[in-house]
Amino acid sequence: MIDSLRHLLRYRALIASLVARDLKARYRGSFLGFFWSFVNPLLLLLIYTFIFTTVVPSRGGSDETPFALFLFCGLLPWTWFSTALVESSSVLIAGGNLIRKVLFPAEVLPIVTVLSGLVHFCFGLPILAGFFVYFGTPVAPLDLLWLPLVVLVQLLLTLGLSLLISALTVHFRDLRDLVANLLTLWFWATPIVYALAQVPDRVRPIIGLNPFTHLVVAYRDALLTPGPFTSAPRLAVLAVAALGVFLFGYFVFDRLRDTLAEEV
Amino acid sequence: MRDGAEAMNAVEVRQVAKQYRRFGRRKSFGTLKSAFLSGSLFGSLQPKEVFHALRGVSVDIEQGRTFGVIGRNGSGKSTLLKLIAGIGKPTSGTVTVHGRVSALIELGAGFHPEISGRDNVYINGMMLGLSRRDIAARFDDIVRFAELEEFIDAPVKTYSSGMYMRLGFAVAINVDPDVLLVDEVLAVGDEAFTHKCLDKFADLRRRGKTIVLVTHSLDLVQRFCDEALWLDGGLARLHGDPKRVIDAYLLDVADSEARQLARAAGSGPRAVMPDHGTDLRTGELPDMSKAAEGRWGSREAEIVGVVLERPDGTPAQTFQSGDPVAIRLRVHAPRPLQDFVFGVGIFNAEGTCCYGTNTQIEGAEPGELSGDAEAVLHIDRLDLVDGTYKLDVAVHKQNGVPYDYHRLMHTFRVTSRVKDTGIYRPPHRWTFSGGVRVAGV
């Protein structure tokens, strides 16, 4: 496994090129290419904002933080996470021809999927910044320094799950549908449209088991919540867990590696 | 690398077996639930049924050799190539490759249609193990070889399939491998491109690179390869001189085709048993689809050997059209016979009798046949078209009752540079007059 990881490092130029290719291919030939990637999150943003501020007013955002901003801070990382996992569940099967006929480490494919998602996430940050400007919400520059670290933890977690899902889906095709539905459940089990504080005490430990809960809280802490960054311990535990998920995902992928070319 | 008189092996394949799992229909679709029900997730990956693609193949390929692998579909050729390429691991045994490998298994696998040829060259090259700098250095060569100078910045989806393949080939071949693996890629593509590829192979050969070629084009193997391996049902059937291997393979293919035809006829509704007394006088033998190969007769005289010979007396099974050939029948008659006729019939793959004769038709009066004897039919020119042929040989009484009749038991092959058709090639030439100009005939 360590050998495989080291071997993978030699392919980083390929990974970079494939990510660039992904983006180029996605935006070539469509008029509003870049814009389309954000239509869906923005639409969700609009809908949830309307429902939770007008139809069933919720106190997700506090008085000084507008709900739309509160929501966007959770929605943007979630979009990256869920898109990456859904795509991972089909990336090896779609790239079957490559895996069967060209000798290169197959984990490149799910990794590229996750990294393309990361690039999109970064493209979304200026839009988020625009929201901050629009609402006139101040940002604490010191808290903002934590943001890359939070992103890194999410990257590890997403990579681990993505490797796990991509390799297993080759053997169990119904995992693809399972993942799509599980993600819907997962979305609502994460305090994205609501705040962790709103969750009743009985349920909170369950929501607390969800690693993405802590990611969203950390994102909000870095971006939105006034006062100093208090999520450092939370983030440290999460980082260890994410590393564990990554290593486990990579281990499973490595174990199944030789079967992939035969099964896709 | 060590210096020595002994040549280095570029590829060493030792007792390699490869089994593919064959999951049942149910297993490959509704799986996750059943996987959990039937035990652990990983337990269920244990194959219930396996397909043996290779069953213990050992072969060494010396550095600088061009090595052809032939065999029927499903004989394990492509599996062997993939194992050498490192795509997949053998179930047992080892594969060792010295040097950089490049596999032309599918050209342009991994090209993305939406992006330019240029970007695809870089990505494809990196997949094959080149660095960005390597590719930059070779980029012009690649584009020139692919003849795509004008189109290299257009998206690959606008390419014709020929352009697509040329680009794929150009990238793969410019990886500059020590061992090049080629799987049937030359079958696609136009003449000009095929020639270009062959030139490139020749160039690699000159530079001492090893080439492993999996192909159904026996012609290519015969012309290009130093060695050939015939795989049959996952086993190495024959390894050695290409011509010898190809001939043996062709004979085997012809044999099994005939067997299949015979079996098909046997199960058909009009299963007419061949008349065992049919003789060669009329040449009206039942066609091959009705008659099984076989042997019958009283054995008062026995044909103990049938040998096809070249003029110098060496036995052979493949002849050039127009070659002389001698068909030697070795006969043993335990008791002296006064009534005997020797006959020979030549049949093509469709079962048509191309020629049949015997000593009686030709007016030979039988004297006595006793002990060991030989009868040889000398054919001065075997003017048959390219194909596989079978022989009937017989010793029988003048009234047709056989002593020993060998039905379609002996096979030979006629090769020809000219691919004319029919059953008979008269010696011929073309002449022209008037307003016609012709070259090459």
Contacts between the chains, C-beta under 8 A, distances in Angstrom:
chain1	res1	chain2	res2	distance
A	11	B	126	7.4
A	13	B	126	5.9
A	13	B	131	6.7
A	13	B	132	5.4
A	14	B	123	6.9
A	14	B	126	4.0
A	14	B	127	6.3
A	17	B	119	7.5
A	17	B	122	6.0
A	17	B	123	5.1
A	17	B	126	6.1
A	17	B	132	7.9
A	18	B	123	6.3
A	20	B	119	7.9
A	21	B	112	5.7
A	21	B	115	5.4
A	21	B	119	6.1
A	21	B	123	6.0
A	24	B	114	7.3
A	24	B	115	5.3
A	24	B	119	7.2
A	25	B	112	5.6
A	25	B	114	3.9
A	25	B	115	5.4
A	28	B	114	5.2
A	28	B	115	7.1
A	28	B	155	7.2
A	29	B	114	6.7
A	95	B	110	7.8
A	97	B	106	6.9
A	97	B	109	5.3
A	97	B	110	7.4
A	98	B	109	5.6
A	98	B	110	4.7
A	98	B	127	7.4
A	100	B	87	7.0
A	101	B	87	7.2
A	101	B	103	7.7
A	101	B	105	4.6
A	101	B	106	4.4
A	101	B	109	4.5
A	102	B	87	7.6
A	102	B	103	7.5
A	102	B	105	7.6
A	102	B	106	7.9
A	102	B	109	5.3
A	102	B	110	5.9
A	102	B	127	5.4
A	102	B	128	7.1
A	103	B	85	5.6
A	103	B	86	5.0
A	103	B	87	5.2
A	103	B	101	7.6
A	103	B	103	6.7
A	103	B	128	8.0
A	103	B	129	7.9
A	104	B	127	4.8
A	104	B	128	7.9
A	104	B	129	7.7
A	168	B	41	7.9
A	171	B	31	7.0
A	171	B	45	6.5
A	172	B	31	4.6
A	172	B	32	4.3
A	172	B	35	6.4
A	173	B	28	7.6
A	173	B	29	6.7
A	173	B	31	6.7
A	174	B	29	7.8
A	174	B	30	6.7
A	174	B	31	6.3
A	174	B	32	5.1
A	174	B	33	7.7
A	175	B	32	6.1
A	178	B	32	6.9
A	258	B	88	6.3
A	258	B	89	5.1
A	259	B	21	7.9
A	259	B	45	7.0
A	261	B	82	7.8
A	261	B	87	5.6
A	261	B	88	5.0
A	262	B	20	5.9
A	262	B	21	6.9
A	262	B	88	6.7
